[in-house]
Amino acid sequence: MQNSDIGIIGGSGLYRLFTNRELIEVNTLYGEPSSPIQVGIMADKKVYFISRHGLNHEIPPHKVNYRANIQALYDLGVNRIFATHALGSLNPSMKPGDFVISDQFVNNTWGREDTYFNGPDTVHISTSDPFCNDLRNSVLKVINSFGYRYHKRATMLVIQGPRFSTRAENRIFSREGNDVISMTGYPEAVLARERGICYVSIGIITDIACVLGSEVHPQYPSSHAEVVKNFEISVAKVISVLESTVSNFGKQKSQCECIQSLKGAKY
């Protein structure tokens, strides 16, 4: 078994990743993470796993301690994070069961602790490309090799939650050019970048936003039960992608631009 620098954050429907696991209770400068750190073996490597919403889905998206989750993995030496997301589709070409590897996000949340730099240090990191391109390419290569349906580019709109959007909101979101909806993609990606950690979102379309007209059954608004059910159907596919992708990494640290995130960013 190799030690590794890999962390996984699981969203709705993915609360346990390993058959045999060790639980580590961790505290950080920003409080406790969403769940004990689950340590297990994947592709003959030690991997750290956090259940974003807690082991029993007791933490709603707007109450997740995103700073503690990222900090806990950072303190353990993680410099690559694979995050899973259940996504609602605003794009008719993106259907339930499809993988989506987002390359952009739009933040529509408020009140979340979304930076480690609240002063006296003033830091302005670049998020022009908020998801690690190296990890995105690694994941896309694996998904393609399995023959799964996927979309290699998408704009992820992150809403506050915990409610789902109205039809009117979704019409606006769609017209603005957003492809998928998440409640948790922000501020995870930004916090990882502030810690110099490579971060990729492995998304699964779980539902169709009630906006796309007669093409996609607008009479069926999204429900949480539907989201969890559809994600659970895809869990085996998600785990197969994670295992195959993780197997490609050894103990070497990432050399991509993410680790240089603070270079020139401090005022």
N, C-alpha and C positions, 0 to 999 in steps of 0.2 A: 504494500500500500504506500502511495505517495502522499505527503502533505501537499496541500495546494492552497491557493489564494482565492478560491472561488466561493461566492455566496449566492444563494437563491432566495428571493422573496416571493412567496406564494400568495395569490389573491383568492377571491371567492371560489370555493370548490376545491382548493388545494391546501389542505391543512396539515397533511402528514405526507412526507416524501419517502421516508426510509422504513423498511421492515424492522430493522434493528437500529436503534438510535440511542444516543446519549443526550440528555438534556442539561444545558448549562444555564444557570441563572446569572444574568449579567445586569449590571447597572452602569450608567454612563453619566457624564456631566449634564446630560439633557433628560435624565430619568431612565425608566426601564423601557426596553423594547416591547413590541406588541405581544411577544410570546417568549418563553425560554428559547435559547438558541438550540436548535436540533442539529446534532452532529452525526453524520452517517457516511457511508461509503457509496460513492457513485463512480462508475468506470474506474475502480481501483484507486480512487482518490478521496481524501477527506474533504467533505463539503459541509458548509454551514447553511442552515435553512431557518428562515423566520416566517412564521405565519402572520401575514400582515394584519389580519382582522382578529387575531387571537386564535387559540386552539378550538374554541367553540363559536367562532364568529360573533364575539361579543363586542367588538369595537367597530363602530360605523366609520365610514371613510373620512369624515370631517374631524374625527377624534383620534385618528391614528397618530402616534408620536413618530412622525417620519424622521425627525432629527435623531432620536434615540436609535431607531432601527439602523440607519446608515452608520451612525457613530459606532454602534456595537460591532458591526461587521468590520469597520475600519480598524477598530482596536484589536480585532482578531487577526489583522494582517490581510484582509480581503482587498484585492484590487480589481476584481471582475465581479459584477453583479448581473445575474439573469433574473429578471422580474417578470412574473406572469400576470396577465390582465384579462379579465372578462370584458369584452367590448360590445357596445351597441353599434350597429351599422347605420350610417347616414348615406351610404353609397350603394346604389343598387347592385353593383358588381361584387360587393363584399357580403357574402351570405353566411348563415350560421354554419359553424364548423370550419370556416376558413381561418388560416393563420394570417395575422397581420403584423408585420415588423415595421412599426412606425418610424419615420425619420424626422418628424416635426411634431410639436405640440402647440396648442393655444390654451393659455390658462384662463379659466373663468371661475376660479375659486376665490375665497376671501378669508382673511383672519387666520390663515394657517402659518405656523412658524416655518418659514421657507428659506432661512439662511443661517449659517453659523457666524456670520459677521454682522453683529448689531452694534459695533463700536467697541473700543476706540479705533480698531482697524477698519478702514473703509476699503472694501474689495468689490471690484466689478468684473466678474468672470464673463467670458463669452459663452453664450448658448445659441450661437448661430446654427450649429448642428448639435442638438442637445443629446442625441443618442449616439453611442460609440459606433462609428462606422466599421471598425475592425470586428467587433462582436456581431454587428448586424450581418456582415458578410459571412461570418462563420456560421451563424444560425441559418441564414438563407441557403447556404450550400447544403447543410444537413437536411433541411425541409425539402429541398428539391430532390435530394437523393432518395427520400422516402416516397416521393410522388404525391405528397399532400398538396391540396390547393392552398395557395398563398398569395399575398400581395406584398411586394417588396418596398413599397413606399405608401405612406398614409400620414395625414395630419390628424393627430389625436387631440380632440377637444376634451379638456378636463373640467368637469362641472363639480359644484360643491357637494351635491348630494345632501342627505341620503335619499331624497326623493328622486324619481325619474322626471325627465323633462316633459313639458306640455307639448301638444302638437304644434302650437304656435312657435314655441321656442325652437323645436326641432326644424321647423321650416326655415327659420332664420339661420340656425347653425349650418344647415345644409347649403343654403344659398351663399353663405360666407366661405364655402370651400372646405369645410371640415369633413373628414371621411368617417371617423369613428368617435365614440364617446366613452370616456373613462371617468371614474371618480377618484382615482388614486395615482395616476401617472405623474401628477404634480403635487408636491415638490420633490418627489423621490429623485427624479433624474437630475435636478439642479443640485440637490444636496450631495449626491454622489460626485458630481462634477467639482463641487467645492472641496471635496476630499480627494480629488485626483483619482477617482475610481471609475473604471470603464463600466457603463451601464447600458443594458439593452432591454427593451420591452418585447416579450413574446406574447402577443395577443391572440385571443381566440374570439371570433364573432359568436356571441351567444344569443343575440336577439336583434330584431329589426326595429329601429326607432320609428315611432308612429308618425311618419311624415312623408313617405315616399310614394303616396298615391296608390292606385289600384294594383300597381306592379307587385307590391309586397305585403298585401293583406293588412291595411291600416286598421282594420277592425280589431286587431289583437295588440293592445298596448303591452308594453314590457311589464313583467313582474319579477320580483327577486327570485321566486321559486323557479320561474322559467330560466333565468340567468344561471342559477346554480345547477339546475338539471342539465342544461345544455353544456355547461362547462365540464361537469362530471362525465358526460359522454365522451368528451375529448381528452380527459385526463391522461389516458394511456398514450395518446399521441404526443401530448405535451411532454410527458416523462421520457418517451423515446427520443424526442428531439433534445431534451436536456442532457440525457446520458450520452448520446452520440457527440454532442457538441463539447461537453466537458472532457470526453476522452481525448480530444485534440489538444488539450492544454496540459503542460507539465508544471514544474515549479518555477519556470522562468517568469519574471515580472513582465507586465505589459510594457511595450515601448511606444504605444500610440500617443497621440496628442493629448488625450484626456489627462494623463499624469502631469502634463505641463500647464494645467488649468490656472494655476495661480501666478504663473510667470507673467510679469507685467500688469497684473490685475490689481495689485495693492497700490493705493493712492500714496 
